[in-house]
C-alpha cells in the first residue's frame, strides 16, 4: 500500500489560501500570492526534496485548473518534468474537461477512489486543494503531512484545518527546519489513536506511572 502525502504552504495563523498568486482564488481574498516574497533557495530545495519519488498527483478541481493552465507549458525543471509525467487524479463533483495529459476524474465515491489510488501508487502527493484536504483529514485518508509555516499572519482566508479536522495523533518524522526568513518546515506522519487527556493538578498529570494513559 502506498502513501498519501499532503503538501501545504501556510501562514502562522494556518491560512493556506492562494499562496502562489492573486489570480488563484481572487474572490474576496486580498492576499493572493502571499508566499512569493518569502521564497528562497532553502525552501526551494526542501520542496524539491519533498517531491522525490512522487508517482501520482491528487488534486482538487480548482488547483487542477491552475496547474493545467501552467505546467504543460513548462518544459524545463524537475518539478515541471515530474508534474507533466505522472498521472493526475482530480476530485470534482462535476464533469470538467481535463486537458492535461494523464488526467483522470475521480467518481462520486471519493474515499473509495483515494484508497484505490493508494493501492496503485507508492507516493501520491496532494498539493494545495484545501477543500479536498478537508475531506482527507476528516476521513483520515492521508499518511503524511508536510507543512511549510511562514512568518506572517493574515487574519482572513481558508485555513489548513478549516472544518475537516477530526481528533488524531501525528508523529514528527524529522526535526523542524527553519530557513533564514523564518519559514519552518514540519513533516508529520499520521499515528494511531486519538489525543489523550490528563490532569495537570495530579502528581503524575493523570497519565499513570508509566507516563501514558
C-alpha positions in Angstrom: 0.0 0.0 0.0 1.3 3.4 -0.9 1.3 6.7 1.0 -0.9 9.8 0.6 1.2 12.9 1.2 -0.5 16.3 1.8 1.8 19.2 0.8 0.7 22.6 2.1 2.0 26.1 2.5 0.5 28.1 5.4 0.9 31.2 7.4 1.3 31.3 11.2 -2.4 31.5 11.6 -2.6 28.5 9.3 -4.2 30.2 6.3 -3.4 28.1 3.2 -5.4 30.0 0.6 -3.8 31.2 -2.7 -0.1 31.3 -1.8 1.1 31.5 -5.4 -0.6 34.5 -6.9 -3.6 36.9 -6.8 -5.5 35.0 -9.5 -5.5 31.6 -7.8 -8.7 32.4 -5.8 -9.4 36.1 -6.1 -13.0 36.3 -4.8 -12.8 38.3 -1.6 -9.3 37.3 -0.6 -6.9 40.3 -0.5 -3.6 38.4 0.0 -3.2 36.2 -3.0 0.4 35.5 -3.6 1.5 35.9 0.0 4.2 33.2 -0.3 6.1 34.8 -3.2 8.1 37.4 -1.2 9.1 34.7 1.3 10.5 32.1 -1.1 14.3 31.4 -1.1 16.8 28.8 -2.1 16.4 26.8 1.2 12.7 26.5 0.9 13.0 25.7 -2.8 15.4 22.8 -2.0 13.1 21.5 0.7 10.1 21.5 -1.7 12.2 19.7 -4.4 13.3 17.0 -2.0 9.7 16.5 -0.8 8.6 15.6 -4.3 11.3 12.9 -4.8 9.7 9.6 -5.6 6.3 11.0 -6.4 4.4 8.8 -8.8 0.9 10.5 -8.8 -0.8 13.8 -8.0 -4.2 14.0 -6.3 -5.8 17.4 -6.9 -9.0 19.4 -6.2 -10.7 20.9 -9.2 -9.6 24.5 -8.6 -5.9 23.5 -8.1 -6.1 21.3 -11.2 -7.3 24.1 -13.3 -4.5 26.4 -12.1 -1.9 23.7 -12.7 -3.3 22.7 -16.1 -3.0 26.3 -17.3 0.6 26.5 -16.3 2.6 23.3 -16.1 2.0 21.8 -19.5 3.8 24.9 -21.0 6.8 24.4 -18.7 9.4 22.2 -20.3 12.4 22.7 -18.0 13.0 21.9 -14.4 12.5 18.7 -12.3 9.1 19.8 -10.9 7.8 20.5 -14.4 9.0 17.2 -15.7 7.5 15.4 -12.8 4.1 17.1 -12.9 3.8 16.5 -16.6 4.8 12.9 -16.5 2.9 11.4 -13.6 -0.9 10.6 -13.5 -3.1 13.3 -12.2 -6.3 12.4 -10.3 -8.9 15.1 -10.0 -11.7 15.3 -7.3 -14.6 17.1 -8.8 -18.4 17.0 -8.3 -18.9 17.9 -12.0 -17.7 16.5 -15.3 -15.0 19.0 -16.2 -12.8 18.9 -19.3 -9.4 17.6 -18.2 -7.0 18.7 -21.0 -3.7 18.0 -19.1 -2.2 14.7 -20.4 -2.6 11.9 -17.9 -5.6 13.3 -16.0 -8.5 11.2 -14.6 -11.6 12.4 -12.8 -12.5 10.5 -9.7 -16.0 9.2 -9.2 -18.6 10.2 -6.5 -17.1 7.7 -4.0 -14.1 9.8 -3.2 -13.0 7.8 -0.2 -13.1 4.6 -2.2 -11.2 6.2 -5.1 -8.5 7.5 -2.9 -8.0 4.1 -1.3 -7.7 2.6 -4.8 -5.1 5.2 -5.8 -3.2 4.4 -2.6 -3.1 0.8 -3.6 -2.0 1.6 -7.2 0.9 4.1 -6.4 3.7 4.4 -3.9 3.8 8.2 -3.2 0.8 10.2 -4.0 1.1 14.0 -3.5 -1.9 16.2 -2.6 -0.9 19.8 -3.5 -2.9 22.8 -2.3 -6.6 21.7 -2.8 -7.8 22.9 0.6 -11.4 21.6 0.0 -10.1 18.2 -0.9 -7.7 18.3 2.1 -10.7 18.8 4.5 -12.2 15.5 3.2 -8.9 13.6 3.5 -8.4 14.9 7.1 -12.0 14.1 8.1 -11.7 10.5 6.6 -8.1 10.0 7.9 -7.2 9.3 4.2 -3.7 10.6 4.5 -0.4 9.2 5.7 2.0 12.2 5.7 1.5 16.0 6.2 4.3 18.3 5.0 3.6 21.8 6.2 5.7 25.0 5.5 4.7 27.6 8.1 5.6 31.1 7.0 6.3 34.0 9.4 3.2 36.1 8.6 -0.3 36.4 10.0 -3.2 37.3 7.6 -6.3 37.0 9.8 -8.5 36.1 6.8 -8.7 33.2 4.3 -9.3 29.5 4.1 -7.3 27.6 6.8 -5.5 24.3 6.6 -7.7 22.6 9.2 -10.9 24.6 8.4 -13.8 22.3 9.1 -12.2 19.0 8.1 -10.1 18.0 11.1 -11.0 15.2 13.4 -9.1 14.2 16.6 -5.9 12.5 15.5 -2.3 11.9 16.7 0.6 12.7 14.5 4.3 11.9 14.7 7.1 14.3 13.9 9.1 12.5 11.3 12.2 14.6 11.5 13.4 17.8 13.3 11.8 21.0 12.2 13.9 23.0 9.7 13.8 26.8 9.5 15.1 28.9 6.6 16.8 32.3 7.0 13.5 34.2 6.5 11.8 32.2 9.3 9.7 29.7 7.4 9.5 26.4 9.4 9.3 23.1 7.6 7.4 20.4 9.5 6.9 16.8 8.5 4.3 14.7 10.2 3.0 11.2 9.9 -0.5 10.0 10.9 -0.3 7.9 14.0 -2.8 5.6 15.6 -5.4 6.6 18.2 -6.8 9.9 19.3 -5.4 12.5 21.6 -5.2 11.5 25.3 -6.1 13.8 28.2 -4.7 14.2 31.7 -4.9 16.3 34.8 -2.2 18.9 35.4 -3.1 19.1 39.1 -2.4 15.4 39.6 1.1 14.2 40.8 1.5 12.2 37.6 -0.6 14.6 35.5 -3.2 11.9 35.4 -1.2 9.8 33.0 -0.3 6.8 35.1 3.0 5.7 36.5 4.5 5.0 33.1 3.7 8.4 31.8 0.9 7.3 29.4 -2.7 6.5 29.6 
